[in-house]
Amino acid sequence: MKPNGPGLLSEPNSKGKAVDFTDVVGLVATSLAALAIMGTGLVWLIRNVVRDEIKKATQTIQPGFRNGGESLADVAAKVDLISAKLGL
């Protein structure tokens, strides 16, 4: 390959072709492997973040005090019941 000449894909290889089928397969396989690794990491990260956020949102609020240690979802359901009975 010449330093100032054409790029890698336009230089003929030993068979006289610029890009062989195995070159394309290698590039596609490498790209798919990199995407799979990044996708797996992203799914793992999202699952952990969502799990932590759900755990944080449903933890008890002042256990044993004002609302009896119920979670936010329990308090919201109780408020809905009270407002339905009062007709609000």
VONU-708395 format. One line per 10 residues: number of its first residue (from 1); their letters; for each residue x, y, z of N, C-alpha, C. Coordinates in nm, 2 decimals, always signed. Example, Ala and Ser with C-alpha at 12.3 -4.5 7.8 and 13.67 -1.06 7.14 Angstrom:
2
1> AS> +1.32,-0.57,+0.78,+1.23,-0.45,+0.78,+1.32,-0.33,+0.78 ~ +1.28,-0.22,+0.71,+1.37,-0.11,+0.71,+1.29,+0.00,+0.79
***
This chain:
88
1> MKPNGPGLLS> +0.08,-0.12,+0.00,+0.00,+0.00,+0.00,+0.09,+0.12,+0.00 ~ +0.06,+0.22,-0.08,+0.14,+0.34,-0.09,+0.09,+0.44,+0.02 ~ +0.19,+0.51,+0.07,+0.15,+0.60,+0.18,+0.05,+0.71,+0.14 ~ +0.06,+0.76,+0.02,-0.04,+0.86,-0.02,-0.13,+0.81,-0.13 ~ -0.14,+0.68,-0.14,-0.22,+0.62,-0.25,-0.36,+0.60,-0.20 ~ -0.44,+0.52,-0.27,-0.58,+0.49,-0.23,-0.59,+0.41,-0.10 ~ -0.71,+0.40,-0.04,-0.73,+0.34,+0.09,-0.72,+0.19,+0.08 ~ -0.74,+0.13,+0.19,-0.73,-0.02,+0.21,-0.83,-0.09,+0.12 ~ -0.96,-0.04,+0.11,-1.06,-0.12,+0.04,-1.04,-0.11,-0.11 ~ -0.96,-0.02,-0.16,-0.94,-0.01,-0.30,-0.81,-0.08,-0.35
11> EPNSKGKAVD> -0.73,-0.12,-0.26,-0.60,-0.19,-0.29,-0.63,-0.33,-0.32 ~ -0.59,-0.39,-0.43,-0.61,-0.53,-0.46,-0.53,-0.62,-0.37 ~ -0.60,-0.73,-0.33,-0.53,-0.83,-0.24,-0.46,-0.93,-0.33 ~ -0.42,-1.04,-0.28,-0.34,-1.14,-0.35,-0.43,-1.20,-0.46 ~ -0.56,-1.20,-0.45,-0.65,-1.26,-0.55,-0.68,-1.16,-0.66 ~ -0.64,-1.03,-0.64,-0.67,-0.93,-0.74,-0.80,-0.86,-0.71 ~ -0.87,-0.89,-0.60,-0.99,-0.82,-0.56,-0.97,-0.72,-0.45 ~ -1.04,-0.61,-0.45,-1.02,-0.51,-0.35,-1.08,-0.55,-0.22 ~ -1.20,-0.61,-0.22,-1.26,-0.66,-0.10,-1.32,-0.80,-0.13 ~ -1.28,-0.89,-0.05,-1.32,-1.03,-0.07,-1.44,-1.06,+0.02
21> FTDVVGLVAT> -1.51,-1.17,-0.01,-1.63,-1.21,+0.07,-1.59,-1.23,+0.22 ~ -1.48,-1.29,+0.24,-1.44,-1.32,+0.38,-1.41,-1.19,+0.46 ~ -1.36,-1.08,+0.38,-1.34,-0.95,+0.45,-1.47,-0.89,+0.49 ~ -1.57,-0.90,+0.41,-1.71,-0.85,+0.44,-1.77,-0.92,+0.56 ~ -1.76,-1.06,+0.55,-1.81,-1.14,+0.66,-1.74,-1.11,+0.79 ~ -1.61,-1.09,+0.79,-1.54,-1.05,+0.91,-1.58,-0.92,+0.97 ~ -1.60,-0.82,+0.88,-1.64,-0.68,+0.92,-1.78,-0.69,+0.98 ~ -1.87,-0.76,+0.91,-2.01,-0.77,+0.96,-2.02,-0.85,+1.10 ~ -1.94,-0.96,+1.11,-1.94,-1.03,+1.23,-1.88,-0.95,+1.35 ~ -1.78,-0.88,+1.32,-1.72,-0.79,+1.42,-1.82,-0.68,+1.47
31> SLAALAIMGT> -1.89,-0.62,+1.37,-1.98,-0.52,+1.40,-2.10,-0.57,+1.48 ~ -2.15,-0.69,+1.44,-2.26,-0.75,+1.52,-2.22,-0.79,+1.66 ~ -2.10,-0.84,+1.67,-2.05,-0.88,+1.81,-2.04,-0.75,+1.90 ~ -1.99,-0.64,+1.84,-1.98,-0.52,+1.92,-2.11,-0.47,+1.96 ~ -2.21,-0.47,+1.86,-2.35,-0.43,+1.89,-2.41,-0.52,+2.00 ~ -2.39,-0.65,+1.99,-2.44,-0.74,+2.09,-2.39,-0.71,+2.23 ~ -2.26,-0.68,+2.24,-2.20,-0.66,+2.37,-2.25,-0.53,+2.43 ~ -2.26,-0.42,+2.34,-2.31,-0.29,+2.39,-2.46,-0.31,+2.43 ~ -2.54,-0.38,+2.35,-2.68,-0.40,+2.38,-2.70,-0.48,+2.51 ~ -2.62,-0.58,+2.53,-2.63,-0.66,+2.65,-2.60,-0.57,+2.77
41> GLVWLIRNVV> -2.49,-0.49,+2.76,-2.46,-0.40,+2.87,-2.56,-0.30,+2.90 ~ -2.63,-0.24,+2.79,-2.73,-0.15,+2.81,-2.85,-0.21,+2.88 ~ -2.89,-0.33,+2.84,-3.01,-0.40,+2.90,-2.98,-0.42,+3.05 ~ -2.86,-0.47,+3.08,-2.82,-0.49,+3.22,-2.82,-0.36,+3.30 ~ -2.77,-0.25,+3.24,-2.77,-0.13,+3.31,-2.92,-0.08,+3.34 ~ -3.00,-0.09,+3.24,-3.14,-0.04,+3.25,-3.21,-0.13,+3.36 ~ -3.19,-0.26,+3.35,-3.26,-0.34,+3.45,-3.21,-0.31,+3.59 ~ -3.09,-0.29,+3.61,-3.04,-0.25,+3.75,-3.09,-0.12,+3.79 ~ -3.09,-0.02,+3.70,-3.13,+0.11,+3.74,-3.28,+0.11,+3.77 ~ -3.36,+0.04,+3.69,-3.51,+0.04,+3.71,-3.53,-0.04,+3.84
51> RDEIKKATQT> -3.46,-0.15,+3.86,-3.49,-0.23,+3.99,-3.45,-0.14,+4.11 ~ -3.35,-0.06,+4.11,-3.31,+0.02,+4.22,-3.41,+0.13,+4.24 ~ -3.46,+0.19,+4.13,-3.56,+0.30,+4.14,-3.69,+0.24,+4.20 ~ -3.73,+0.13,+4.15,-3.86,+0.07,+4.21,-3.84,+0.03,+4.36 ~ -3.72,-0.02,+4.39,-3.70,-0.05,+4.53,-3.70,+0.08,+4.62 ~ -3.64,+0.19,+4.56,-3.64,+0.31,+4.63,-3.78,+0.37,+4.65 ~ -3.86,+0.36,+4.54,-4.00,+0.42,+4.54,-4.09,+0.34,+4.62 ~ -4.07,+0.22,+4.65,-4.17,+0.14,+4.72,-4.12,+0.10,+4.86 ~ -4.01,+0.17,+4.91,-3.96,+0.14,+5.04,-4.06,+0.20,+5.14 ~ -4.05,+0.16,+5.26,-4.14,+0.21,+5.37,-4.11,+0.35,+5.40
61> IQPGFRNGGE> -4.21,+0.42,+5.44,-4.19,+0.56,+5.48,-4.21,+0.57,+5.63 ~ -4.11,+0.61,+5.70,-4.11,+0.62,+5.84,-4.17,+0.50,+5.91 ~ -4.11,+0.39,+5.90,-4.17,+0.27,+5.95,-4.22,+0.28,+6.10 ~ -4.34,+0.24,+6.13,-4.39,+0.25,+6.26,-4.44,+0.39,+6.31 ~ -4.44,+0.48,+6.22,-4.48,+0.62,+6.26,-4.61,+0.66,+6.19 ~ -4.61,+0.76,+6.12,-4.73,+0.83,+6.07,-4.82,+0.74,+5.99 ~ -4.77,+0.67,+5.89,-4.86,+0.59,+5.80,-4.84,+0.44,+5.83 ~ -4.79,+0.40,+5.94,-4.78,+0.26,+5.97,-4.67,+0.18,+5.89 ~ -4.58,+0.25,+5.83,-4.48,+0.19,+5.75,-4.52,+0.14,+5.62 ~ -4.63,+0.19,+5.56,-4.68,+0.15,+5.43,-4.60,+0.22,+5.32
71> SLADVAAKVD> -4.60,+0.16,+5.21,-4.53,+0.21,+5.09,-4.61,+0.32,+5.03 ~ -4.55,+0.40,+4.94,-4.62,+0.50,+4.87,-4.74,+0.45,+4.79 ~ -4.73,+0.33,+4.73,-4.84,+0.27,+4.66,-4.96,+0.24,+4.75 ~ -4.93,+0.19,+4.87,-5.03,+0.16,+4.97,-5.10,+0.29,+5.02 ~ -5.02,+0.40,+5.04,-5.08,+0.52,+5.08,-5.17,+0.58,+4.97 ~ -5.12,+0.57,+4.84,-5.20,+0.62,+4.73,-5.33,+0.55,+4.72 ~ -5.33,+0.42,+4.74,-5.46,+0.34,+4.73,-5.55,+0.38,+4.84 ~ -5.50,+0.40,+4.96,-5.58,+0.44,+5.07,-5.65,+0.58,+5.05 ~ -5.57,+0.67,+4.99,-5.62,+0.80,+4.96,-5.73,+0.79,+4.85 ~ -5.71,+0.71,+4.76,-5.81,+0.69,+4.65,-5.94,+0.63,+4.71
81> LISAKLGL> -5.93,+0.54,+4.81,-6.05,+0.49,+4.87,-6.12,+0.59,+4.96 ~ -6.05,+0.67,+5.03,-6.11,+0.78,+5.11,-6.17,+0.88,+5.02 ~ -6.11,+0.92,+4.91,-6.17,+1.02,+4.82,-6.29,+0.97,+4.75 ~ -6.29,+0.83,+4.72,-6.41,+0.77,+4.66,-6.53,+0.77,+4.76 ~ -6.50,+0.75,+4.89,-6.61,+0.74,+4.99,-6.66,+0.89,+5.02 ~ -6.58,+0.98,+5.01,-6.62,+1.12,+5.03,-6.68,+1.18,+4.90 ~ -6.66,+1.12,+4.79,-6.72,+1.17,+4.67,-6.64,+1.28,+4.61 ~ -6.51,+1.28,+4.63,-6.42,+1.38,+4.57,-6.37,+1.34,+4.44
***
